[in-house]
Amino acid sequence: MTITADNKKRVVIPWAKAGDVFACEQRDENHFSLARLNPPPAPKKMTRAEVRRAIKNSKMSPMMTWDELRKLTREP
């Protein structure tokens, strides 16, 4: 099988699918090795309970009630 590069140095590999990623290694001046890289698995989505637990344990959540905050920030 012969594959030809176009003017933009692109090569079409007939058995490749759109979005495939390859590692290209040059063995010597005239030989190249292509290896298809497998994408990492998609991260597991969090459940609603896990999201709520993460929000509750977040450092960004307030540690005092609104009434305590009002007392600290309002002038007497």
JOGIKA-V274136 format. One record per residue. N is the residue number from 1. RES is the residue in three letters. PHI is phi in radians with two decimals (NA if undefined). OMEGA is omega in whole degrees, 0 to 359 (* if undefined). Layout:
N_RES_PHI_OMEGA / N_RES_PHI_OMEGA
//
This chain:
1_MET_NA_179 / 2_THR_-1.96_179 / 3_ILE_-2.11_183 / 4_THR_-2.02_177 / 5_ALA_-1.44_178 / 6_ASP_-1.61_183 / 7_ASN_-1.12_181 / 8_LYS_-1.66_179 / 9_LYS_1.13_178 / 10_ARG_-1.69_178 / 11_VAL_-2.17_178 / 12_VAL_-1.73_177 / 13_ILE_-1.78_188 / 14_PRO_-1.02_184 / 15_TRP_-1.57_179 / 16_ALA_-1.41_177 / 17_LYS_-1.83_178 / 18_ALA_-1.04_179 / 19_GLY_1.61_177 / 20_ASP_-1.14_179 / 21_VAL_-2.07_182 / 22_PHE_-2.16_170 / 23_ALA_-1.70_181 / 24_CYS_-1.95_180 / 25_GLU_-2.18_179 / 26_GLN_-1.58_182 / 27_ARG_-1.38_173 / 28_ASP_-2.71_186 / 29_GLU_-1.03_185 / 30_ASN_-2.03_183 / 31_HIS_-2.20_179 / 32_PHE_-2.21_178 / 33_SER_-2.15_177 / 34_LEU_-1.92_176 / 35_ALA_-2.28_179 / 36_ARG_-1.29_178 / 37_LEU_-1.68_179 / 38_ASN_-1.44_179 / 39_PRO_-1.20_178 / 40_PRO_-1.17_179 / 41_PRO_-1.13_180 / 42_ALA_-1.14_180 / 43_PRO_-1.15_180 / 44_LYS_-1.23_179 / 45_LYS_-1.25_178 / 46_MET_-1.34_175 / 47_THR_-1.36_179 / 48_ARG_-1.05_180 / 49_ALA_-1.15_179 / 50_GLU_-1.16_178 / 51_VAL_-1.12_180 / 52_ARG_-1.09_179 / 53_ARG_-1.12_180 / 54_ALA_-1.15_178 / 55_ILE_-1.15_181 / 56_LYS_-1.13_182 / 57_ASN_-1.53_182 / 58_SER_-1.19_177 / 59_LYS_-1.26_181 / 60_MET_-1.45_181 / 61_SER_-1.39_183 / 62_PRO_-1.16_181 / 63_MET_-1.75_179 / 64_MET_-2.35_180 / 65_THR_-1.39_179 / 66_TRP_-1.13_179 / 67_ASP_-1.12_178 / 68_GLU_-1.11_179 / 69_LEU_-1.14_178 / 70_ARG_-1.05_180 / 71_LYS_-1.10_181 / 72_LEU_-1.31_188 / 73_THR_-1.80_181 / 74_ARG_-1.63_177 / 75_GLU_-1.36_180 / 76_PRO_-1.21_*
//
